[in-house]
Amino acid sequence: MTQLAKPSMFENPYRPWPARITSITELTSTEKLFELRIIDPDVREAFHHSDGQFVELSIFGVGEAPISISSSPSKQGFIELCVRRAGTVTTVLHDMQCGDVVGLRGPFGHGFPFEEMKGKDILLVAGGLGIAPLRSLINHIHDERSEFGNVTIIYGSRNPAEVMFRSQFEMWRHRKDFNLILTVDRTNDLPWDGEVGLVTKFIPGLELDPSNTYGAIVGPPGMYRFVIAEMRKKGLHYDKIYVSFERQMKCGMGRCGHCMVGHQYTCIDGPVFNYWEAVNIQGAM
Ligand SMILES: Cc1cc2nc3c(=O)[nH]c(=O)nc-3n(C[C@H](O)[C@H](O)[C@H](O)COP(=O)(O)OP(=O)(O)OC[C@H]3O[C@@H](n4cnc5c(N)ncnc54)[C@H](O)[C@@H]3O)c2cc1C
């Protein structure tokens, strides 16, 4: 008897695969972390992503939105998405419950060069929701910690109420193998025992070996220029600084052209670019 080929996400990349919400964690008043499991066991098993990649998340009858994968590729069988309630799709998602079913396409795009980063010191800077894609890389480095040199993470939020993954980071602040700097722009009179100030404030004081350090930055568009300037002052090479761009996109596969910037499609050439590539894309920075 002929064996039927196992289904794959890539047979028809326009087809969303049903995935069940298996856990929901409220992170802040506007962000939730969703754990999703693709229902078809073969597709679930075949699903592999790299840090910095995204999926197209659909809600049947509502629409589709690109969302970064926030869990480490070292964890298989499920993915985590950290989602801000922003508009049509994400508002409906925020009202869903465990057991509800959504659609997933992907994973799409180029992520961070995890293998290339091994053996090097790492400086990760996240602002606001930028922690969502960077958390995948952070957790992946954690899972293979012995492969990396010094790891510094600077995570900035506007105020203490907007700090995500607080319990994970609270624990990490006491670890010796991560230099974790949590900072807020202002405390708004809320309890806070972290730092106060913009993420850029903490880069000049770091002891870095620029020839052996990779930097990665994800955050609001206005943040990039200033963080890159500080990393450059520390001597980090252009092609060792990675940034992730969000552009409005639809297909995720370089067909529709919605996310085109200069001569590149953010969805397939990015969303992660090294700074050298980014400065050479007209309009990217
Ligand atoms: C590669 C990529 C990764 C992303 N990862 C995440 C993530 O991990 N978590 C998360 O919460 N969101 C993420 N986003 C953003 C998310 O896709 C948008 O907020 C999306 O519009 C939400 O869909 P919606 O239907 O809820 O909102 P919509 O109803 O589509 O729109 C909400 C508002 O946001 C505007 N908008 C939509 N997309 C963008 C954009 N890319 N840049 C600026 N404005 C935009 C719209 O014009 C509108 O004003 C990502 C976007 C990209 C491109």
The ligand as an ORCA input file, in Angstrom:
! r2SCAN-3c Opt
* xyz 0 1
  C       7.680     40.766     11.598
  C       6.666     41.294     12.595
  C       6.652     40.779     13.869
  C       5.717     41.239     14.801
  N       5.726     40.696     16.048
  C       4.806     41.094     16.949
  C       4.772     40.486     18.250
  O       5.573     39.619     18.595
  N       3.796     40.891     19.092
  C       2.878     41.869     18.762
  O       2.023     42.193     19.585
  N       2.912     42.466     17.541
  C       3.838     42.106     16.634
  N       3.865     42.685     15.385
  C       2.933     43.772     15.098
  C       1.559     43.231     14.697
  O       1.671     42.406     13.563
  C       0.632     44.416     14.362
  O       0.375     45.156     15.536
  C      -0.669     43.938     13.720
  O      -1.206     44.999     12.977
  C      -1.711     43.493     14.709
  O      -2.866     43.101     13.980
  P      -4.302     43.655     14.349
  O      -5.247     43.115     13.327
  O      -4.592     43.373     15.768
  O      -4.156     45.235     14.208
  P      -4.635     46.121     12.957
  O      -6.079     46.282     13.054
  O      -4.025     45.623     11.706
  O      -3.831     47.474     13.220
  C      -3.594     48.096     14.432
  C      -2.842     49.403     14.166
  O      -1.441     49.178     13.979
  C      -1.007     49.662     12.702
  N       0.035     48.723     12.275
  C      -0.126     47.454     11.890
  N       1.062     46.855     11.658
  C       1.996     47.782     11.883
  C       3.409     47.797     11.818
  N       4.120     46.706     11.494
  N       4.063     48.934     12.119
  C       3.381     50.051     12.476
  N       2.040     50.086     12.567
  C       1.355     48.984     12.281
  C      -2.216     49.716     11.857
  O      -2.097     50.645     10.808
  C      -3.275     50.142     12.905
  O      -3.188     51.508     13.168
  C       4.788     42.252     14.435
  C       4.819     42.779     13.141
  C       5.746     42.315     12.229
  C       5.765     42.881     10.858
*
